[in-house]
Amino acid sequence: MVKLNKIYTRTGDGGTTGLVDGSRIAKSAPLMAAVGDVDEANSAIGLAAAALDPASEEAAMLSRIQNELFDLGADLATPADAEHGFGPHDMALRIVPGQIARLEAEIDGMNEALESLRSFILPGGTEAAARLHLARAVTRRAERAAVAAGAERDLNPLALSYLNRLSDHLFVLTRHINAGAGGDILWKPGATR
């Protein structure tokens, strides 16, 4: 369990930050951009969840995802070790296949009740759906940042898969929420010409 007695440490004043193994890297490193974008995605998801009924299954899904995004941030900030690589073990939080499988099952469950897409959809609809569209876009940015970081250092490939699947999940969740409020807002190519 994490215990924080003091919020500021001054260790980052020189522009570096610590990884889980104690090593330090520049705050401007691509890995830290990815960790920051994951944090921003988590915040955007929290904002979307605040527009939902807290007792709803949609809110429960987002709560699980928010917790997993903390795990994912820790995963990114924990270099592979010689004994375990990127496998889960007592000393490292890692994204595991079951977390991705759950996202896929939730996507499939929500998608079954939705009409097939006939057009691209515009971000919007209900307040919760509009916030989720923003969270989806931030999640895509986090995925791009993680891919860029992975070009410099080894990352858990399941962390990248999770981010990819999460953006799909958020997209389907927006459609699921909007289905109960009049449906998707469809893009009309050239409508204002």
C-alpha positions in Angstrom: 0.0 0.0 0.0 1.2 3.5 -0.8 1.7 5.8 2.1 2.4 9.5 1.4 3.2 11.7 4.4 4.9 14.5 2.4 3.7 15.6 -1.0 6.7 17.6 -2.1 10.2 16.0 -2.1 12.3 18.5 -4.1 13.9 15.6 -5.9 12.4 16.6 -9.2 13.5 20.3 -9.1 16.3 19.6 -11.5 14.0 18.2 -14.2 14.3 14.5 -13.5 11.8 12.0 -12.0 12.2 8.6 -10.5 11.1 5.3 -11.9 9.9 2.5 -9.8 13.3 0.8 -9.7 14.9 4.0 -8.3 16.5 5.1 -11.6 16.0 8.7 -12.7 15.0 10.0 -16.2 14.3 13.4 -17.6 10.8 14.7 -17.1 10.8 15.5 -20.8 11.6 11.9 -21.8 9.0 10.2 -24.1 8.3 7.7 -21.3 7.2 10.4 -19.0 5.1 11.9 -21.7 3.3 8.6 -22.0 2.9 8.3 -18.2 1.5 11.9 -18.1 -0.9 11.2 -21.0 -2.2 8.1 -19.2 -2.7 10.2 -16.1 -4.6 12.8 -18.2 -6.8 10.0 -19.8 -7.6 8.8 -16.3 -8.6 12.3 -15.2 -10.8 12.6 -18.3 -12.4 9.3 -17.5 -13.1 10.5 -14.0 -14.7 13.6 -15.4 -17.0 11.5 -17.6 -17.8 9.2 -14.7 -19.0 12.2 -12.7 -21.7 12.7 -15.4 -23.1 9.1 -14.8 -25.3 7.6 -12.2 -22.7 6.3 -9.7 -24.7 3.1 -9.2 -24.7 2.3 -13.0 -22.8 -0.5 -14.7 -21.2 2.1 -16.9 -19.8 3.9 -13.8 -18.6 0.6 -12.5 -16.8 -0.1 -15.7 -15.1 3.3 -15.6 -14.1 2.8 -12.0 -12.3 -0.5 -12.9 -10.6 1.2 -15.8 -9.4 4.1 -13.6 -7.8 1.7 -11.2 -6.2 -0.2 -14.1 -4.8 3.0 -15.5 -2.9 3.5 -12.3 -1.6 0.0 -12.7 -0.7 0.8 -16.3 1.2 4.0 -15.2 3.2 1.9 -12.7 3.8 -0.7 -15.4 5.2 1.9 -17.8 7.4 3.4 -15.0 8.8 -0.1 -14.0 11.6 -1.2 -16.3 11.7 -4.9 -17.2 13.9 -7.0 -14.9 16.3 -9.8 -15.8 14.3 -12.5 -13.9 10.7 -11.6 -14.8 10.9 -9.4 -17.9 7.5 -7.8 -18.1 5.7 -10.7 -16.4 3.7 -9.9 -13.3 5.4 -10.5 -10.0 5.4 -9.3 -6.4 7.6 -6.3 -7.0 5.9 -4.9 -10.2 2.4 -4.1 -11.2 1.9 -5.2 -14.8 -1.0 -5.2 -17.2 -2.1 -8.8 -17.6 -4.1 -10.6 -20.4 -7.2 -10.9 -18.2 -7.6 -7.1 -18.0 -7.6 -6.8 -21.8 -10.0 -9.8 -22.1 -12.4 -8.1 -19.8 -12.3 -4.9 -21.9 -13.0 -7.0 -25.0 -15.9 -8.8 -23.3 -17.4 -5.5 -22.2 -17.0 -4.1 -25.7 -18.7 -7.1 -27.3 -21.5 -7.0 -24.7 -22.3 -3.3 -25.4 -21.8 -3.6 -29.1 -24.3 -6.4 -29.5 -27.2 -4.0 -28.8 -26.0 -1.3 -31.1 -26.8 -0.6 -34.7 -24.0 -1.1 -37.2 -22.2 2.1 -38.0 -23.4 3.8 -41.2 -21.1 6.8 -41.0 -18.4 8.2 -38.8 -19.9 9.8 -35.7 -19.3 13.2 -34.2 -18.1 13.5 -30.6 -21.1 14.6 -28.6 -24.5 13.5 -27.5 -25.2 13.3 -23.8 -22.8 15.1 -21.4 -21.3 11.8 -20.3 -20.8 10.6 -23.9 -19.2 13.9 -24.9 -16.8 13.6 -21.9 -16.1 10.0 -22.9 -15.3 11.1 -26.5 -12.7 13.5 -25.0 -11.3 10.7 -22.8 -11.1 8.4 -25.9 -9.1 11.1 -27.8 -6.7 11.5 -24.8 -6.4 7.7 -24.6 -5.4 7.6 -28.2 -2.7 10.3 -27.5 -1.5 8.2 -24.5 -1.2 5.2 -26.8 0.8 7.2 -29.4 3.1 8.5 -26.6 3.6 5.0 -25.3 4.5 3.7 -28.8 7.0 6.6 -29.1 8.4 5.7 -25.7 8.6 2.0 -26.7 10.8 3.0 -29.6 13.4 4.2 -27.0 13.0 1.5 -24.3 11.3 -1.9 -23.9 7.8 -1.6 -22.6 5.3 -4.3 -21.6 3.5 -5.0 -24.9 0.3 -5.7 -23.0 0.3 -2.1 -21.8 0.2 -0.9 -25.4 -2.6 -3.5 -26.1 -4.6 -2.2 -23.1 -4.4 1.4 -24.3 -5.5 0.4 -27.8 -8.4 -1.7 -26.5 -9.4 1.0 -24.0 -9.9 3.6 -26.7 -12.2 1.1 -28.5 -14.0 0.5 -25.3 -14.6 4.2 -24.7 -15.8 4.6 -28.3 -18.4 1.8 -27.9 -19.4 3.1 -24.4 -20.2 6.5 -25.9 -22.4 4.8 -28.5 -24.0 2.7 -25.8 -24.8 5.8 -23.7 -26.0 7.8 -26.7 -28.2 4.9 -27.8 -30.4 5.5 -24.8 -30.7 9.2 -25.6 -31.5 9.4 -29.3 -28.5 7.7 -30.9 -25.2 8.7 -32.4 -24.6 12.1 -34.0 -23.6 11.2 -37.6 -21.1 13.0 -39.7 -22.6 14.4 -42.8 -19.7 14.8 -45.3 -19.8 18.2 -47.0 -23.0 19.2 -45.2 -22.0 22.9 -44.9 -20.7 23.4 -48.4 
